[in-house]
Amino acid sequence: MKQVISYLGSGCKNCIKCVKSCPMDAISIVNEQVIIDEDKCINCDICIQACDQKVLRIKNIDLESTLKKHDYNIALIPTAILSDLKTYDEIKNIAHAIKEFGFDEVVQYSDIEGLLYKQGLKDSKNGEEVMLTSFCPTINKLIINDYPTLIDHLLPYDYPVEIAAKKLRQKYAQKDIAIYSLCECVGKLTLAKQPFGNEDSNIDYALSVSQMFPRINQFKNDSQEELEINEYGVKSIVGDLYGDKRLSAISVEGLSQIRKALDLIEFDQLKHVDLMALFACFQGCIGGYYLWSNPFEGCFNIESMIDDCNGNLASLDKKDYIKAHEITSGNEKNFKERLAWFNKVNAILETLPQYDCGSCGFANCRGLASRIASGEVDDSLCRVKRR
């Protein structure tokens, strides 16, 4: 997978807001260049929101040119977009406008999300350990990077949008189709071949909802495209609607709270929870960076139209949605190597002031010590030590 968040290369004021805001210490500024550690970055988009100069961006596809490359173009609409709408009919108006823009078919996959929601409650019930469900690539990468011992706690389900794309591939096996995923967050952009090179995906192109929707406003009118949305699919992507203490299922939102929860699970400190749903964004997927409504209003919007969501659950075999989570990092070391590296970094850290001021361009002194240990920089970057 290619680097998702990119530095434009000009306009940076070295305010180090991106460095300090990154929850993974993945960003540094060396020689006035913003450097993003691809292995550490979990594509949470916090740095993009923190950057006042807007020099951190996400690569987009050229929609008009890609639409001309294929015979049949299909748009996958996320359930979370309901939070931006006032009535159920609006999603049908938008679906029609998308088709008028240049797509041949519009597909909504809440039926798959609903099935996996129900299946997750069933598969985790009365288990010996807390099970985790996450359809958020950002959270899954956090677990792989920082909590590898909890990977077995993740329910082995594929992403709903990926399952929807796979079904479409099977349905149109004889056609030259292109599948587009309209994404509510940065993390979901990674679940496609373009623009970030996930060649194992059944999705051809991913683009942000905010990139797409201003451009289809001219096609929006009273015409509608029929779409059925499943109630449980909606519940599966909204933090307030997901949790049900009677079913020993809870939701946790935001990286800081998720870290606290994962720490508790790692030390076996959660006794009354069977299933925990993890959302990087506040209020769940409806807090996605690419949605224009705020999640407070969004939750009210969704609750007001939940009674209209009468679509059926998807009919899937187990093989259609089961997918094991694996450690994919190519940077694994054995225990002896990790210990030697830890000792080397610690020895360098002892020579630094450990103020964690960030003036060196790293989030903290340990980050600088790690780069010194790898030979990328030297301790002359530490202004305190220089003085």
C-alpha positions as a Markdown table, in Angstrom:
| # | Residue | x | y | z |
|---|---|---|---|---|
| 1 | Met | 0.0 | 0.0 | 0.0 |
| 2 | Lys | 1.3 | 3.4 | -0.9 |
| 3 | Gln | 1.7 | 6.3 | 1.5 |
| 4 | Val | -1.8 | 7.9 | 2.0 |
| 5 | Ile | -1.1 | 11.2 | 3.6 |
| 6 | Ser | 1.4 | 13.3 | 1.6 |
| 7 | Tyr | 3.4 | 16.5 | 2.3 |
| 8 | Leu | 3.0 | 19.0 | -0.5 |
| 9 | Gly | 6.5 | 20.3 | -0.1 |
| 10 | Ser | 5.9 | 24.0 | 0.4 |
| 11 | Gly | 4.2 | 26.4 | 2.9 |
| 12 | Cys | 5.1 | 24.6 | 6.1 |
| 13 | Lys | 5.7 | 27.1 | 8.9 |
| 14 | Asn | 7.4 | 24.5 | 11.2 |
| 15 | Cys | 4.7 | 25.0 | 13.8 |
| 16 | Ile | 5.0 | 21.3 | 14.7 |
| 17 | Lys | 1.2 | 21.0 | 15.3 |
| 18 | Cys | 1.2 | 17.9 | 13.1 |
| 19 | Val | 4.1 | 16.4 | 15.0 |
| 20 | Lys | 2.4 | 17.0 | 18.4 |
| 21 | Ser | -1.0 | 15.9 | 17.3 |
| 22 | Cys | 0.0 | 12.6 | 15.7 |
| 23 | Pro | -1.1 | 9.8 | 18.2 |
| 24 | Met | 1.4 | 7.4 | 16.7 |
| 25 | Asp | 4.5 | 9.6 | 16.7 |
| 26 | Ala | 4.7 | 8.9 | 13.0 |
| 27 | Ile | 5.5 | 12.5 | 11.9 |
| 28 | Ser | 8.8 | 14.4 | 12.2 |
| 29 | Ile | 10.2 | 17.5 | 10.6 |
| 30 | Val | 13.8 | 17.2 | 9.4 |
| 31 | Asn | 15.5 | 19.9 | 7.4 |
| 32 | Glu | 12.2 | 21.7 | 7.1 |
| 33 | Gln | 10.6 | 18.7 | 5.4 |
| 34 | Val | 7.7 | 16.9 | 6.9 |
| 35 | Ile | 8.4 | 13.1 | 7.0 |
| 36 | Ile | 5.7 | 10.6 | 7.6 |
| 37 | Asp | 6.7 | 7.1 | 8.8 |
| 38 | Glu | 4.6 | 4.8 | 6.7 |
| 39 | Asp | 4.9 | 1.9 | 9.1 |
| 40 | Lys | 3.7 | 3.9 | 12.1 |
| 41 | Cys | 1.0 | 6.0 | 10.3 |
| 42 | Ile | -2.5 | 4.6 | 10.8 |
| 43 | Asn | -4.2 | 7.1 | 8.4 |
| 44 | Cys | -6.3 | 8.7 | 11.2 |
| 45 | Asp | -6.2 | 12.1 | 9.5 |
| 46 | Ile | -5.6 | 14.0 | 12.8 |
| 47 | Cys | -2.5 | 15.6 | 11.4 |
| 48 | Ile | -4.5 | 16.9 | 8.4 |
| 49 | Gln | -7.0 | 18.6 | 10.7 |
| 50 | Ala | -4.2 | 20.0 | 12.8 |
| 51 | Cys | -2.3 | 21.6 | 9.9 |
| 52 | Asp | -3.3 | 25.3 | 9.6 |
| 53 | Gln | -1.3 | 25.7 | 6.4 |
| 54 | Lys | -3.0 | 22.7 | 4.7 |
| 55 | Val | 0.3 | 21.3 | 3.4 |
| 56 | Leu | -0.8 | 17.7 | 4.3 |
| 57 | Arg | -3.2 | 16.3 | 1.7 |
| 58 | Ile | -4.7 | 13.1 | 0.5 |
| 59 | Lys | -4.3 | 12.1 | -3.2 |
| 60 | Asn | -7.5 | 12.0 | -5.2 |
| 61 | Ile | -8.4 | 10.2 | -8.4 |
| 62 | Asp | -9.5 | 12.0 | -11.6 |
| 63 | Leu | -13.1 | 10.9 | -11.6 |
| 64 | Glu | -14.0 | 12.1 | -15.1 |
| 65 | Ser | -11.2 | 10.3 | -16.8 |
| 66 | Thr | -11.7 | 7.0 | -14.9 |
| 67 | Leu | -15.4 | 6.9 | -15.7 |
| 68 | Lys | -14.4 | 6.9 | -19.4 |
| 69 | Lys | -12.1 | 3.9 | -19.1 |
| 70 | His | -14.8 | 1.2 | -18.4 |
| 71 | Asp | -18.1 | 0.0 | -19.9 |
| 72 | Tyr | -20.0 | -0.1 | -16.6 |
| 73 | Asn | -19.4 | 2.1 | -13.6 |
| 74 | Ile | -20.8 | 1.3 | -10.1 |
| 75 | Ala | -20.8 | 3.6 | -7.1 |
| 76 | Leu | -20.9 | 2.1 | -3.5 |
| 77 | Ile | -22.5 | 4.6 | -1.1 |
| 78 | Pro | -21.6 | 4.4 | 2.6 |
| 79 | Thr | -24.5 | 4.1 | 5.1 |
| 80 | Ala | -22.9 | 6.9 | 7.2 |
| 81 | Ile | -24.0 | 9.4 | 4.6 |
| 82 | Leu | -27.5 | 9.2 | 6.1 |
| 83 | Ser | -26.2 | 11.4 | 8.9 |
| 84 | Asp | -25.9 | 14.3 | 6.5 |
| 85 | Leu | -29.5 | 14.0 | 5.3 |
| 86 | Lys | -32.8 | 15.2 | 6.8 |
| 87 | Thr | -35.1 | 12.7 | 5.3 |
| 88 | Tyr | -35.0 | 9.1 | 4.0 |
| 89 | Asp | -36.1 | 10.3 | 0.5 |
| 90 | Glu | -32.9 | 12.4 | 0.2 |
| 91 | Ile | -30.7 | 9.4 | -0.1 |
| 92 | Lys | -32.8 | 8.3 | -3.1 |
| 93 | Asn | -32.5 | 11.7 | -4.6 |
| 94 | Ile | -28.7 | 11.6 | -4.2 |
| 95 | Ala | -28.5 | 8.1 | -5.6 |
| 96 | His | -30.3 | 9.3 | -8.8 |
| 97 | Ala | -28.0 | 12.4 | -9.0 |
| 98 | Ile | -25.0 | 10.1 | -8.9 |
| 99 | Lys | -26.3 | 8.0 | -11.8 |
| 100 | Glu | -27.0 | 11.2 | -13.7 |
| 101 | Phe | -23.4 | 12.3 | -13.1 |
| 102 | Gly | -22.1 | 9.3 | -15.0 |
| 103 | Phe | -22.5 | 6.1 | -13.0 |
| 104 | Asp | -24.5 | 3.1 | -14.4 |
| 105 | Glu | -25.5 | 1.7 | -11.0 |
| 106 | Val | -25.6 | 2.8 | -7.4 |
| 107 | Val | -25.3 | 0.2 | -4.6 |
| 108 | Gln | -25.8 | 0.6 | -0.8 |
| 109 | Tyr | -24.4 | -2.1 | 1.4 |
| 110 | Ser | -26.1 | -1.7 | 4.8 |
| 111 | Asp | -27.6 | -5.2 | 4.3 |
| 112 | Ile | -24.1 | -6.6 | 4.6 |
| 113 | Glu | -23.2 | -4.4 | 7.6 |
| 114 | Gly | -26.4 | -5.5 | 9.3 |
| 115 | Leu | -25.7 | -9.2 | 8.8 |
| 116 | Leu | -22.2 | -8.8 | 10.2 |
| 117 | Tyr | -23.6 | -6.8 | 13.2 |
| 118 | Lys | -26.0 | -9.6 | 14.0 |
| 119 | Gln | -23.4 | -12.3 | 13.4 |
| 120 | Gly | -20.9 | -10.5 | 15.6 |
| 121 | Leu | -23.3 | -10.5 | 18.5 |
| 122 | Lys | -23.9 | -14.2 | 18.0 |
| 123 | Asp | -20.3 | -15.2 | 17.6 |
| 124 | Ser | -19.1 | -13.4 | 20.6 |
| 125 | Lys | -21.8 | -14.4 | 23.1 |
| 126 | Asn | -20.6 | -16.0 | 26.3 |
| 127 | Gly | -17.1 | -16.3 | 25.0 |
| 128 | Glu | -14.0 | -16.7 | 27.2 |
| 129 | Glu | -12.5 | -13.4 | 26.0 |
| 130 | Val | -13.6 | -10.0 | 24.8 |
| 131 | Met | -14.1 | -10.0 | 21.1 |
| 132 | Leu | -13.5 | -6.9 | 19.0 |
| 133 | Thr | -15.2 | -5.9 | 15.8 |
| 134 | Ser | -13.7 | -3.2 | 13.7 |
| 135 | Phe | -14.5 | -2.3 | 10.1 |
| 136 | Cys | -12.2 | 0.6 | 10.4 |
| 137 | Pro | -8.8 | 0.2 | 8.7 |
| 138 | Thr | -7.3 | 2.9 | 11.0 |
| 139 | Ile | -8.2 | 0.9 | 14.2 |
| 140 | Asn | -7.1 | -2.4 | 12.6 |
| 141 | Lys | -3.7 | -1.0 | 11.8 |
| 142 | Leu | -3.4 | 0.4 | 15.4 |
| 143 | Ile | -4.0 | -3.1 | 16.8 |
| 144 | Ile | -1.5 | -4.7 | 14.4 |
| 145 | Asn | 1.1 | -2.0 | 15.2 |
| 146 | Asp | 0.7 | -1.6 | 19.0 |
| 147 | Tyr | -1.5 | -4.5 | 20.2 |
| 148 | Pro | -0.5 | -7.6 | 18.2 |
| 149 | Thr | -1.4 | -9.9 | 21.1 |
| 150 | Leu | -5.0 | -8.8 | 20.5 |
| 151 | Ile | -5.3 | -9.7 | 16.9 |
| 152 | Asp | -6.9 | -13.0 | 17.8 |
| 153 | His | -9.6 | -11.0 | 19.6 |
| 154 | Leu | -10.7 | -9.4 | 16.3 |
| 155 | Leu | -13.7 | -11.1 | 14.8 |
| 156 | Pro | -12.5 | -12.6 | 11.5 |
| 157 | Tyr | -14.8 | -10.6 | 9.2 |
| 158 | Asp | -13.9 | -8.8 | 5.9 |
| 159 | Tyr | -14.9 | -5.2 | 5.4 |
| 160 | Pro | -18.5 | -4.8 | 4.3 |
| 161 | Val | -17.6 | -2.5 | 1.4 |
| 162 | Glu | -15.1 | -5.2 | 0.2 |
| 163 | Ile | -17.7 | -7.9 | 0.5 |
| 164 | Ala | -20.2 | -5.8 | -1.6 |
| 165 | Ala | -17.5 | -5.2 | -4.2 |
| 166 | Lys | -16.8 | -9.0 | -4.4 |
| 167 | Lys | -20.4 | -9.8 | -4.9 |
| 168 | Leu | -20.6 | -7.3 | -7.8 |
| 169 | Arg | -17.5 | -8.8 | -9.4 |
| 170 | Gln | -19.3 | -12.2 | -9.3 |
| 171 | Lys | -22.6 | -10.7 | -10.6 |
| 172 | Tyr | -20.9 | -8.9 | -13.6 |
| 173 | Ala | -18.1 | -11.5 | -14.3 |
| 174 | Gln | -18.6 | -11.0 | -18.0 |
| 175 | Lys | -18.6 | -7.2 | -18.0 |
| 176 | Asp | -15.9 | -4.6 | -17.9 |
| 177 | Ile | -16.9 | -3.0 | -14.7 |
| 178 | Ala | -15.3 | -0.4 | -12.4 |
| 179 | Ile | -16.3 | -0.3 | -8.8 |
| 180 | Tyr | -16.0 | 3.1 | -6.9 |
| 181 | Ser | -16.2 | 3.4 | -3.1 |
| 182 | Leu | -17.4 | 6.7 | -1.9 |
| 183 | Cys | -15.6 | 7.1 | 1.5 |
| 184 | Glu | -16.6 | 8.9 | 4.7 |
| 185 | Cys | -13.0 | 8.8 | 6.1 |
| 186 | Val | -9.4 | 8.6 | 5.1 |
| 187 | Gly | -8.9 | 5.1 | 6.4 |
| 188 | Lys | -11.5 | 3.7 | 4.0 |
| 189 | Leu | -9.6 | 5.2 | 1.0 |
| 190 | Thr | -7.0 | 2.5 | 1.5 |
| 191 | Leu | -9.5 | -0.2 | 0.6 |
| 192 | Ala | -9.1 | 0.1 | -3.1 |
| 193 | Lys | -6.6 | -0.4 | -5.9 |
| 194 | Gln | -6.5 | 3.3 | -6.7 |
| 195 | Pro | -5.2 | 5.7 | -5.6 |
| 196 | Phe | -3.1 | 3.8 | -3.0 |
| 197 | Gly | -2.3 | 0.6 | -4.6 |
| 198 | Asn | -4.2 | -2.1 | -2.6 |
| 199 | Glu | -4.1 | -4.6 | -5.5 |
| 200 | Asp | -5.8 | -7.3 | -3.5 |
| 201 | Ser | -9.0 | -5.3 | -3.3 |
| 202 | Asn | -12.1 | -5.9 | -5.4 |
| 203 | Ile | -12.7 | -2.1 | -5.4 |
| 204 | Asp | -11.1 | -0.2 | -8.3 |
| 205 | Tyr | -11.3 | 3.4 | -7.1 |
| 206 | Ala | -11.9 | 5.2 | -3.8 |
| 207 | Leu | -12.8 | 8.8 | -3.4 |
| 208 | Ser | -14.0 | 11.0 | -0.6 |
| 209 | Val | -17.7 | 11.8 | -0.3 |
| 210 | Ser | -16.8 | 15.5 | 0.0 |
| 211 | Gln | -14.9 | 15.2 | -3.3 |
| 212 | Met | -17.9 | 13.7 | -5.1 |
| 213 | Phe | -21.0 | 15.4 | -3.7 |
| 214 | Pro | -20.4 | 19.1 | -4.5 |
| 215 | Arg | -20.0 | 18.0 | -8.1 |
| 216 | Ile | -23.4 | 16.2 | -8.4 |
| 217 | Asn | -25.5 | 19.0 | -6.9 |
| 218 | Gln | -26.3 | 20.2 | -10.4 |
| 219 | Phe | -27.9 | 16.8 | -11.1 |
| 220 | Lys | -30.0 | 16.7 | -8.0 |
| 221 | Asn | -33.8 | 17.0 | -8.4 |
| 222 | Asp | -37.0 | 15.3 | -7.3 |
| 223 | Ser | -36.1 | 12.1 | -9.2 |
| 224 | Gln | -35.2 | 9.1 | -7.1 |
| 225 | Glu | -33.3 | 5.8 | -7.4 |
| 226 | Glu | -34.8 | 3.1 | -5.2 |
| 227 | Leu | -32.5 | 2.0 | -2.4 |
| 228 | Glu | -33.2 | -0.2 | 0.6 |
| 229 | Ile | -31.3 | 0.4 | 3.8 |
| 230 | Asn | -31.2 | -2.1 | 6.6 |
| 231 | Glu | -31.8 | -1.0 | 10.2 |
| 232 | Tyr | -29.1 | -3.2 | 11.7 |
| 233 | Gly | -26.6 | -1.9 | 9.2 |
| 234 | Val | -27.3 | 1.6 | 10.4 |
| 235 | Lys | -26.9 | 0.6 | 14.0 |
| 236 | Ser | -23.6 | -1.0 | 13.2 |
| 237 | Ile | -22.0 | 2.3 | 12.2 |
| 238 | Val | -23.3 | 4.6 | 14.9 |
| 239 | Gly | -21.7 | 4.5 | 18.4 |
| 240 | Asp | -24.8 | 5.4 | 20.3 |
| 241 | Leu | -27.0 | 2.8 | 18.5 |
| 242 | Tyr | -24.5 | 0.0 | 18.6 |
| 243 | Gly | -24.1 | -0.6 | 22.4 |
| 244 | Asp | -26.6 | -2.9 | 24.1 |
| 245 | Lys | -25.6 | -3.8 | 27.7 |
| 246 | Arg | -28.3 | -6.5 | 27.8 |
| 247 | Leu | -26.2 | -8.2 | 25.0 |
| 248 | Ser | -22.9 | -7.4 | 26.7 |
| 249 | Ala | -22.0 | -5.3 | 23.7 |
| 250 | Ile | -20.5 | -1.8 | 23.9 |
| 251 | Ser | -19.0 | 0.7 | 21.5 |
| 252 | Val | -15.8 | 2.7 | 22.1 |
| 253 | Glu | -15.0 | 5.8 | 20.1 |
| 254 | Gly | -11.8 | 7.9 | 19.6 |
| 255 | Leu | -8.2 | 6.7 | 19.7 |
| 256 | Ser | -7.5 | 7.7 | 23.3 |
| 257 | Gln | -10.5 | 5.8 | 24.6 |
| 258 | Ile | -9.8 | 2.9 | 22.4 |
| 259 | Arg | -6.2 | 2.7 | 23.7 |
| 260 | Lys | -7.6 | 2.6 | 27.3 |
| 261 | Ala | -10.0 | -0.2 | 26.4 |
| 262 | Leu | -7.3 | -2.2 | 24.6 |
| 263 | Asp | -5.0 | -1.8 | 27.6 |
| 264 | Leu | -7.7 | -3.2 | 29.8 |
| 265 | Ile | -8.4 | -6.2 | 27.5 |
| 266 | Glu | -4.6 | -6.9 | 27.2 |
| 267 | Phe | -4.4 | -7.3 | 31.0 |
| 268 | Asp | -7.8 | -9.1 | 31.2 |
| 269 | Gln | -9.5 | -6.3 | 33.2 |
| 270 | Leu | -12.9 | -6.4 | 31.4 |
| 271 | Lys | -15.2 | -9.0 | 32.8 |
| 272 | His | -18.7 | -8.1 | 31.7 |
| 273 | Val | -18.2 | -7.4 | 28.0 |
| 274 | Asp | -18.5 | -10.0 | 25.2 |
| 275 | Leu | -18.2 | -7.7 | 22.2 |
| 276 | Met | -16.6 | -4.3 | 21.8 |
| 277 | Ala | -17.1 | -2.2 | 18.6 |
| 278 | Leu | -14.2 | 0.1 | 17.9 |
| 279 | Phe | -14.6 | 3.4 | 16.0 |
| 280 | Ala | -11.8 | 5.9 | 15.3 |
| 281 | Cys | -14.3 | 8.7 | 14.8 |
| 282 | Phe | -16.6 | 10.3 | 17.4 |
| 283 | Gln | -20.1 | 8.8 | 17.3 |
| 284 | Gly | -18.8 | 6.1 | 14.9 |
| 285 | Cys | -18.6 | 6.3 | 11.1 |
| 286 | Ile | -20.9 | 9.3 | 11.1 |
| 287 | Gly | -18.0 | 11.3 | 12.5 |
| 288 | Gly | -16.0 | 10.7 | 9.4 |
| 289 | Tyr | -13.8 | 13.6 | 8.2 |
| 290 | Tyr | -15.3 | 13.6 | 4.7 |
| 291 | Leu | -18.9 | 14.1 | 5.9 |
| 292 | Trp | -20.1 | 17.6 | 6.1 |
| 293 | Ser | -22.6 | 17.3 | 8.9 |
| 294 | Asn | -21.4 | 17.2 | 12.5 |
| 295 | Pro | -21.9 | 13.9 | 14.3 |
| 296 | Phe | -24.1 | 15.4 | 17.0 |
| 297 | Glu | -26.7 | 16.5 | 14.4 |
| 298 | Gly | -25.9 | 13.3 | 12.4 |
| 299 | Cys | -27.0 | 11.1 | 15.2 |
| 300 | Phe | -30.4 | 12.9 | 15.5 |
| 301 | Asn | -30.8 | 12.7 | 11.7 |
| 302 | Ile | -30.3 | 9.0 | 11.6 |
| 303 | Glu | -32.5 | 8.3 | 14.6 |
| 304 | Ser | -35.3 | 10.3 | 13.0 |
| 305 | Met | -35.3 | 8.0 | 9.9 |
| 306 | Ile | -34.4 | 4.6 | 11.4 |
| 307 | Asp | -38.1 | 3.5 | 11.1 |
| 308 | Asp | -37.8 | 3.9 | 7.3 |
| 309 | Cys | -34.8 | 1.5 | 7.1 |
| 310 | Asn | -36.8 | -1.7 | 6.4 |
| 311 | Gly | -34.3 | -3.4 | 4.0 |
| 312 | Asn | -33.5 | -7.0 | 4.4 |
| 313 | Leu | -30.3 | -8.5 | 5.7 |
| 314 | Ala | -27.8 | -9.9 | 3.1 |
| 315 | Ser | -27.8 | -13.6 | 2.4 |
| 316 | Leu | -24.2 | -14.7 | 2.6 |
| 317 | Asp | -22.4 | -17.9 | 3.2 |
| 318 | Lys | -19.7 | -17.9 | 5.9 |
| 319 | Lys | -17.0 | -18.1 | 3.2 |
| 320 | Asp | -18.3 | -14.8 | 1.8 |
| 321 | Tyr | -17.4 | -12.8 | 4.8 |
| 322 | Ile | -14.8 | -14.7 | 6.9 |
| 323 | Lys | -11.3 | -13.2 | 6.6 |
| 324 | Ala | -8.6 | -13.7 | 9.2 |
| 325 | His | -6.6 | -10.6 | 10.4 |
| 326 | Glu | -2.8 | -11.0 | 10.1 |
| 327 | Ile | 0.3 | -9.1 | 10.9 |
| 328 | Thr | 1.4 | -7.7 | 7.6 |
| 329 | Ser | 4.4 | -5.6 | 8.7 |
| 330 | Gly | 7.6 | -6.6 | 7.0 |
| 331 | Asn | 9.6 | -5.0 | 9.8 |
| 332 | Glu | 9.3 | -7.8 | 12.4 |
| 333 | Lys | 12.2 | -8.6 | 14.6 |
| 334 | Asn | 12.7 | -11.5 | 17.0 |
| 335 | Phe | 12.8 | -11.0 | 20.7 |
| 336 | Lys | 16.6 | -10.7 | 20.9 |
| 337 | Glu | 16.7 | -8.1 | 18.1 |
| 338 | Arg | 13.9 | -6.1 | 19.7 |
| 339 | Leu | 15.7 | -6.1 | 23.1 |
| 340 | Ala | 19.0 | -5.0 | 21.5 |
| 341 | Trp | 17.3 | -2.2 | 19.6 |
| 342 | Phe | 15.4 | -1.1 | 22.8 |
| 343 | Asn | 18.7 | -1.0 | 24.8 |
| 344 | Lys | 20.4 | 1.0 | 22.0 |
| 345 | Val | 17.6 | 3.6 | 21.9 |
| 346 | Asn | 17.5 | 3.8 | 25.7 |
| 347 | Ala | 21.2 | 4.5 | 25.8 |
| 348 | Ile | 20.9 | 7.4 | 23.4 |
| 349 | Leu | 17.8 | 8.7 | 25.2 |
| 350 | Glu | 19.8 | 8.9 | 28.4 |
| 351 | Thr | 22.1 | 11.5 | 26.7 |
| 352 | Leu | 19.1 | 13.7 | 25.7 |
| 353 | Pro | 17.3 | 16.2 | 28.0 |
| 354 | Gln | 14.0 | 14.4 | 27.8 |
| 355 | Tyr | 11.9 | 17.6 | 27.9 |
| 356 | Asp | 9.9 | 16.3 | 24.9 |
| 357 | Cys | 9.7 | 20.0 | 23.6 |
| 358 | Gly | 9.4 | 19.0 | 20.0 |
| 359 | Ser | 11.9 | 21.7 | 18.8 |
| 360 | Cys | 14.0 | 19.0 | 17.1 |
| 361 | Gly | 11.1 | 18.2 | 14.8 |
| 362 | Phe | 10.2 | 14.9 | 16.6 |
| 363 | Ala | 7.2 | 14.4 | 18.9 |
| 364 | Asn | 9.5 | 13.5 | 21.8 |
| 365 | Cys | 13.0 | 12.7 | 22.8 |
| 366 | Arg | 12.5 | 8.9 | 22.3 |
| 367 | Gly | 11.5 | 9.6 | 18.7 |
| 368 | Leu | 14.7 | 11.5 | 18.1 |
| 369 | Ala | 16.7 | 8.8 | 19.9 |
| 370 | Ser | 15.2 | 6.2 | 17.6 |
| 371 | Arg | 16.2 | 8.1 | 14.5 |
| 372 | Ile | 19.7 | 8.7 | 15.9 |
| 373 | Ala | 20.0 | 4.9 | 16.6 |
| 374 | Ser | 19.0 | 4.2 | 13.0 |
| 375 | Gly | 21.7 | 6.6 | 11.7 |
| 376 | Glu | 19.2 | 8.9 | 9.9 |
| 377 | Val | 20.0 | 12.0 | 12.0 |
| 378 | Asp | 22.4 | 13.0 | 14.8 |
| 379 | Asp | 21.9 | 14.7 | 18.2 |
| 380 | Ser | 22.8 | 18.1 | 16.8 |
| 381 | Leu | 19.0 | 18.5 | 16.1 |
| 382 | Cys | 18.5 | 18.8 | 19.9 |
| 383 | Arg | 18.5 | 22.5 | 20.5 |
| 384 | Val | 18.6 | 22.1 | 24.3 |
| 385 | Lys | 21.7 | 19.9 | 24.1 |
| 386 | Arg | 23.4 | 22.2 | 21.7 |
| 387 | Arg | 23.0 | 25.1 | 24.1 |
